[in-house]
Amino acid sequence: MIRSIVFDVGETLLDDTSEWGRWADWIGVPRHTFSAVMGAVVVAGRDNGETFEYFRPGFDLPMERQLREDAGCGEQITEDDLYPDVRPTLGALREAGFWVGVSGNQSVRAGELLRALDLPVDSVRVSGDLGLIKPSPAYFDWLAGWAPGERDEILYVGDHRDFDVIPARAQGFHAALVRRGPWGHLWADDDEVRRTADWVVGSLKELPALLGRREPAGPEPVPRG
């Protein structure tokens, strides 16, 4: 039985269109060109951060992120960046008795911005807070100690085959892939995803019906971290 549900961030809860557009503007590349090159990087099975290398070899992402912040045009996450199904789904899952967390590969600043949105969740922790990133086993070991329940009682929901679904299942968790954003659409019908994921959904709003209601067997422990 599922006890806890943890959500990835980019293209799971957040529409990243605006943020990637701001990155294209920052490095002086047309937004369409930047998106097209990123698509090629993704199809090749590489990390989307490698997109910058095609425009600026040796691109230092942490340094450029700080330069953006210093220039007053750093990361922004607002209510408008949330997909419309996010708040209703998170709220419905908590009302149904599930512990709900948010965790993905984001910067410390992004974690602060996410917490400022006051989402209906129990906790928000991102890789920048932890010094750990997906899909490392160390990240999922941390997650196993953070979300209440055994590994087979925790569902991880994301849009990425190689960073979310496959590593989560390999580490003993349940996994769901949401078909949205470039990666979700690219891999929703992938054979390995279909073999591995517990569910592939077109919207987060499908999850409450799929999971039903959880009735706790006793007092709920307080998660660590």
C-alpha positions in Angstrom: 0.0 0.0 0.0 1.3 3.5 -0.9 1.9 5.6 2.2 3.9 8.6 0.9 4.0 10.3 -2.5 7.0 12.4 -3.6 6.9 14.7 -6.6 9.6 15.8 -8.9 9.6 19.5 -9.7 10.5 20.6 -13.3 7.8 19.5 -15.8 6.0 17.6 -13.1 4.8 20.5 -11.0 6.3 23.4 -12.9 6.1 24.3 -16.5 9.7 25.2 -17.3 9.0 27.2 -20.4 9.7 30.6 -18.9 12.8 29.6 -17.1 14.4 28.0 -20.2 13.4 31.0 -22.2 15.2 33.3 -19.7 18.3 31.1 -20.0 18.2 31.5 -23.8 17.9 35.3 -23.4 20.8 35.3 -20.9 23.3 33.6 -23.3 22.0 35.6 -26.3 20.5 32.7 -28.2 17.0 32.7 -29.9 14.6 30.8 -27.7 13.5 28.5 -30.5 17.1 27.6 -31.3 17.9 26.9 -27.7 14.8 24.6 -27.4 15.7 22.8 -30.6 19.2 22.1 -29.5 18.0 21.0 -26.1 15.6 18.5 -27.8 18.5 17.0 -29.7 20.5 16.7 -26.4 17.5 15.0 -24.7 16.9 12.5 -27.6 20.6 11.6 -27.4 20.0 10.6 -23.8 22.2 13.3 -22.3 21.6 15.8 -19.5 19.7 18.9 -20.6 22.4 21.1 -19.0 24.7 20.0 -21.7 22.7 22.2 -24.1 24.8 25.2 -23.0 28.0 23.6 -24.3 26.8 23.9 -27.9 26.7 27.7 -27.5 29.4 28.3 -25.0 32.0 25.5 -24.6 33.1 25.2 -21.0 29.9 26.8 -19.7 30.0 27.0 -15.9 26.4 26.6 -14.9 26.7 27.4 -11.2 28.7 30.5 -11.9 26.3 31.7 -14.6 23.4 31.1 -12.3 25.0 33.3 -9.7 25.7 36.0 -12.3 22.1 36.0 -13.2 21.1 36.4 -9.6 23.6 39.3 -9.2 22.2 41.0 -12.3 18.6 40.8 -10.9 17.4 38.3 -13.4 17.8 35.0 -11.6 15.5 32.1 -11.0 11.8 32.9 -10.7 9.0 30.6 -9.7 5.5 32.0 -9.4 2.0 30.7 -9.2 1.8 31.0 -13.0 4.5 28.5 -13.5 2.5 25.7 -11.7 0.6 23.4 -14.0 -3.2 23.8 -13.3 -3.6 20.4 -11.8 -0.9 20.8 -9.2 -2.7 22.4 -6.2 -5.9 20.4 -6.5 -4.0 17.1 -6.8 -1.6 17.8 -3.9 -4.5 18.8 -1.7 -6.6 15.8 -2.7 -3.8 13.4 -1.9 -3.2 14.9 1.5 -7.0 14.8 2.3 -6.9 11.1 1.3 -4.4 10.4 4.0 -1.1 10.4 2.1 2.1 12.1 3.2 3.1 14.4 0.2 6.6 15.7 -0.5 8.3 17.6 -3.2 11.9 16.9 -4.2 13.9 17.2 -7.4 17.2 18.4 -8.9 16.9 22.1 -8.2 19.1 24.9 -6.7 18.9 26.2 -3.1 17.2 29.3 -4.5 14.6 27.2 -6.3 13.9 25.4 -3.1 13.3 28.7 -1.3 11.0 29.8 -4.1 9.0 26.6 -4.0 8.5 26.8 -0.2 7.3 30.4 -0.7 4.5 29.1 -2.8 3.0 27.4 0.3 2.0 24.3 -1.6 -0.4 21.9 0.2 2.5 19.4 1.0 4.2 18.1 4.1 7.8 19.0 3.0 9.9 20.4 0.2 13.6 19.5 -0.1 15.6 19.9 -3.3 19.1 18.6 -4.4 20.7 22.0 -3.6 19.6 21.6 0.0 21.0 18.1 0.2 24.2 18.1 -1.9 22.7 15.0 -3.6 21.3 14.7 -7.1 19.1 12.2 -9.0 19.6 9.6 -10.2 22.3 8.7 -7.7 21.6 5.8 -5.3 22.6 8.2 -2.5 19.7 10.5 -3.3 17.2 7.7 -3.2 18.7 6.4 0.1 18.1 9.9 1.5 14.6 9.9 0.2 13.9 6.5 1.8 14.7 8.1 5.2 12.8 11.3 4.5 9.4 10.1 3.4 7.4 8.0 5.9 7.2 4.3 5.1 9.2 1.5 3.6 10.5 1.9 0.1 7.7 -0.2 -1.3 5.2 2.2 0.4 6.7 5.3 -1.4 5.6 6.5 -4.8 7.9 8.8 -6.8 6.2 10.8 -9.5 8.2 12.5 -12.3 8.5 13.1 -16.0 11.9 11.6 -16.7 12.7 8.0 -17.6 16.3 8.0 -16.6 16.2 10.4 -13.6 12.8 9.4 -12.1 11.1 6.2 -13.2 14.0 3.7 -13.7 16.2 4.7 -10.7 13.3 4.9 -8.4 12.1 1.4 -9.3 15.7 0.1 -9.2 15.9 1.4 -5.6 12.7 -0.3 -4.5 10.2 2.5 -4.8 7.0 2.7 -6.8 7.1 5.1 -9.8 4.7 7.0 -12.0 5.5 9.1 -15.1 3.5 12.1 -16.1 3.2 12.7 -19.9 4.0 16.3 -20.1 7.0 18.5 -20.9 9.6 17.3 -23.5 10.7 14.3 -21.6 7.3 13.1 -20.5 6.0 13.1 -24.0 9.2 11.6 -25.4 9.2 8.6 -23.0 5.6 8.0 -22.1 5.3 5.2 -24.6 8.9 4.0 -24.3 9.0 0.2 -23.8 11.2 0.4 -20.7 9.0 2.9 -19.1 5.9 0.8 -19.8 7.6 -2.2 -18.3 9.0 -0.3 -15.3 6.5 2.4 -14.2 3.5 1.5 -12.0 1.5 4.1 -13.9 1.9 6.5 -16.8 -0.6 9.3 -16.5 -1.6 12.2 -18.7 -2.3 14.5 -15.7 -1.6 14.5 -12.0 -5.3 14.7 -11.4 -5.5 11.0 -12.3 -3.5 10.0 -9.2 -6.2 10.4 -6.5 -8.5 8.0 -8.3 -5.7 5.5 -8.9 -4.5 5.5 -5.4 -7.8 5.7 -3.5 -7.8 6.6 0.2 -5.2 5.6 2.7 -6.3 4.7 6.2 -3.3 4.9 8.6 -2.8 1.8 10.7 -1.5 3.8 13.7 0.4 7.0 14.7 2.4 8.5 11.8 6.1 9.0 12.4 7.7 12.4 11.8 10.0 12.3 8.7 13.6 13.2 9.1 15.1 16.3 7.4 
